[in-house]
Amino acid sequence: MKRITTICALFLGLTAGFASAQPSIYYQWKNSSTGATMCEPESPGPQWSKTGGPFSDANCSIKMPE
């Protein structure tokens, strides 16, 4: 009985983590010195400025409704 209770508790703990996970929101960033662009959820550093977004994918190709 104790083993079944432990397995059920582990299962509920794992499924609760999946249910609360939310997708990342991505933005397009541009480097002020090199002009390079990248798609990231957060700023890559002080030389980068946000140029587009929000996007729902890591390629910055699917625009999210605002």
N, C-alpha and C positions, 0 to 999 in steps of 0.2 A: 504494500500500500504506500509506503514511504517513497519507494522508487517511482511509482506512477505520479505521485504528487510533485516530485522533483522534476520529472519530465514535462508535466503540464506547465509548471511554473517557468521552465526554460523556454518552452514553446511560446507561451504568452508574452514573455519578455522579448523574444526575437521578433514576433509579429508586431508588437507595439512599436518597435523601432522602425520597421518598414512603413507602418501606417503614418508616422509622424514626419517622415522625411519629405522635404520639399525640393522641387527642382531649383537649380541655380539660375540666376539671372545674369546674362553675359552682356558686356559692353565692348565696343570697339575703342581701342586706345591707339594714339599716335605719338611716336617719339619726337620731341621737339628738335633734337639735334640731327638725327639720321633720317627722319621721315618714315621709318618703318612702322607698320601697323600690326596689331595683334588683337585677338579676341579673348578676354579674360573676365572673370566675375569681379575682380578687384584691381585697383591700379598696380601696375608692375613696378612703379617707382616714381620718384619726383620729376623725372624728365618726360613723363607720359601724361597726355591730356585726353579726356574722354571726347570722342568724335562721333559716336553713334550708339544707339541702343534705347531701350533694353531689347535683348534678343533671348530666345528660349533655347538656343542650341550653341554648342561650342565653336561653330563655324561662323557665327554672326550672320546667318542667312535667313532665319525665321524671326521676323519682327514681332514683338509682343504688343498686344493692344495696350494703349496708355490710358 
